[in-house]
């Protein structure tokens, strides 16, 4: 395929028929427009088109019509207005999801099935509409509206302080001197590891993941005067988070990326595999990528890529901060299912968005278009930030401590200075040196040409003397 997990223009869709007896190598001829990039893997597909891959638009429409007819004709409508409102909203969302799963445009991924990714695209639309609805409510009404989702919500919650006693070994506690460490080992420790493992699979770059991980810890240091939840011990920040949970998750993610880049992507229809072991292996591999693309961000190669990578890091950090601030302003307990569902949502849409951003950056076409999932993720992140700003502007406007502001100012100046030097001053200097070198070379070539002309010029014959003139003018003797 032209792109690792997306069918190329005019190319066969994964699972589409190909001539019998021929394995389809999903790679256009070398030199053809839109050919496979050097970072993409080769894909072999026998082109089996089973029931699993066929469109079922009429089947879904028929089932949906039957369900709506049953509710309309055979079921008695309850007289509970609140219940009917909830059920009507849920039914409307389900109908929209059915339409999107069958009719929405495919994204870059095709495994385990394109409908799976179309489903999450439609969930993105529903979530963005929900956020916009919350944004247009008053602070009180927005918080109380969540009672329709869960009656336990809408109540102020105390924030847990992770700081306090930061002694790793507490000698005063003879029963358990390491009690401070055990107190920090809650359910968020494996969540950190799993989260960074999945983020590494999204970003596919060790440096970018490490920068995001370290910068978020600096953000927690900087914003702990706004949210007590950010107050943690130094060893909780740098040892448990950065080195153990985040670092181990990034390491395992990079090893998985290495395996995926070396894996052979050869696909056969399930019924074309003779052994049961091969069939089970094929079913398991259905949940792995159809092919693989190794991301090469190269942020220092151009100003456009540098700004794009900085924007990706900014959006990642903003989405992380939104997790904590939304819980704070909407009064959501950390262990509530809505918080977990939001994280599951971003795990599924984040990978697609990152692939679309990478394709957008590498697309040579002059009129590029950002992918639909990337567009929605950016819109969702900004809308969440606007909700936080509207619902609790007082917390966000708490001024940074002076030394924190100095550190961020210094860091911003250093990044800006490096950007100006790398993409403006350095280029000007290199162009000036190259122009000067070419001028010197041209002058040297001209001097060598003049020297060679003087050396090889013909020597004129000497003028004839008087004796020679007399000899030439004397008559010849007979």
Secondary structure, DSSP 8 states (H G I E B T S, - for coil): --BTTB--TTS--TT----TT--EE----TTSTT---TTB--EEE-----TTTS--HHHHHHHHHHHHHHHHHTS---S-HHHHHHHHHHHHHHHHHHHHHHHS---S--SS-HHHHHHHHHHHHHHHHHHHHHHTS-HHHHHHHGGGT-TT-SS------B-S---SS-TT-SS-TTHHHHHH-SHHHHHHHHHHHHHHHHH--HHHHHHHHHHHHHHHHHHTTT-GGG-B-HHIIIIIIIIIIIHHHHHHHHHHHHHHHHS-EEE--GGG--SHHHHHHHHHHTTS-SS-B-----TTS-HHHHHHHHHHHHHHHHHHHHHHHHHHHHT--TTSHHHHHHHHHHHHHHHHHHHHHHHHHH---SS----HHHHHHHHHHHHHHHHHHHH-HHHHTS---HHHHHHHHHHHHHHHHHHHIIIIIHHHHHHHHHHHHHHHHHHHHHHHHHHHHHHT---------HHHHHHHHS----
